[in-house]
Amino acid sequence: MAAIPPSRGSARPSLPAATLLLTAVYVAGAAVALLLGGPVQRLVGVVVLAVTAARLAALRGARRGAAPWS
C-alpha cells in the first residue's frame, strides 16, 4: 500500500525543535534582562528580542519558498 503524500498547501511546515528551543532560551534571557537588569542589560534584552523576531520572520519567509534576496 502506497503512502499518500500530504498536500503542500494544507499545513505550514513547522520550525525545527532546535530553533524553537533556542528561541525560547533567547526570549527567557531577554525577559530576565528586562525585568532584573540595569539600563545596559535592558537595552541588550530589547536588541535580543528584535534580532530573534527578525530571524524568525526570515525563517518563515524562506520556508514559504521566497528567495532570500526577495
Buried (B, 14 or more C-beta within 10 A) or exposed (E): EEEEEEEEEEEEEEEEEEEEEEBEEBBEBBEEBBEEBEEEBBEBBEEBBEEBEEBBEEBEEEEEEEEEEE
